[in-house]
């Protein structure tokens, strides 16, 4: 696969390999895709939790919503850890 990077990203890529943080540009792309996959999974989980909460219906005040969001963040953070 051939990827063309903007100059600032190409510089980052080059420096990351030169510094030894990554073995190759391919390793950087793999790490970036891993992060993207994790992000997408978190978004999916959050959407699922939101859909479930909406399906439950009822009335909720700001405190209830805040508590539910805090729980969701803790859940997602624990999962990512």
C-alpha positions in Angstrom: 0.0 0.0 0.0 1.3 3.4 -0.9 0.4 6.4 1.3 1.1 10.0 0.6 1.5 12.2 3.7 1.2 15.9 4.1 4.6 17.5 4.8 4.1 17.9 8.6 3.1 14.3 8.9 5.9 13.1 6.8 8.3 15.0 9.0 6.7 13.4 12.1 7.0 10.0 10.5 10.6 10.5 9.6 11.5 11.8 13.1 9.6 9.0 14.9 11.6 6.4 12.9 14.9 8.3 13.4 14.4 8.6 17.1 13.8 4.8 17.4 10.2 5.1 18.7 9.1 3.1 15.7 11.0 0.6 13.6 9.5 1.7 10.3 6.8 3.8 8.7 4.7 0.6 8.4 4.9 0.3 12.3 3.6 3.9 12.6 0.7 3.2 10.3 -0.1 0.0 12.2 -0.1 1.9 15.5 -2.3 4.6 14.0 -4.8 2.0 12.8 -4.8 0.3 16.2 -5.7 3.7 17.8 -8.4 4.3 15.2 -9.9 0.8 15.8 -9.9 1.5 19.6 -11.6 4.8 19.1 -14.2 3.4 16.8 -14.9 0.6 19.3 -15.4 3.2 22.1 -17.7 5.2 19.9 -19.7 2.1 19.1 -20.0 1.2 22.8 -21.1 4.7 23.7 -23.7 4.8 21.0 -25.0 1.4 22.2 -25.3 2.7 25.8 -27.0 5.8 24.5 -29.5 3.8 22.4 -30.2 1.6 25.4 -30.8 4.6 27.7 -33.1 6.2 25.1 -35.0 2.9 24.7 -35.6 2.8 28.5 -37.4 6.1 28.2 -38.7 7.9 31.2 -37.7 11.2 32.5 -34.2 12.0 33.5 -32.7 15.2 34.9 -29.2 16.6 34.3 -27.8 14.7 37.3 -29.1 11.3 36.0 -27.6 12.0 32.6 -24.3 13.2 34.0 -24.1 10.0 36.2 -24.9 7.8 33.2 -22.2 9.5 31.1 -19.7 9.2 34.0 -20.5 5.5 34.2 -20.0 5.1 30.4 -16.6 6.9 30.5 -15.5 4.7 33.4 -16.6 1.6 31.5 -14.9 2.6 28.3 -11.7 3.6 30.1 -11.5 0.3 32.0 -12.0 -1.5 28.7 -9.3 0.4 27.0 -6.8 -0.1 29.9 
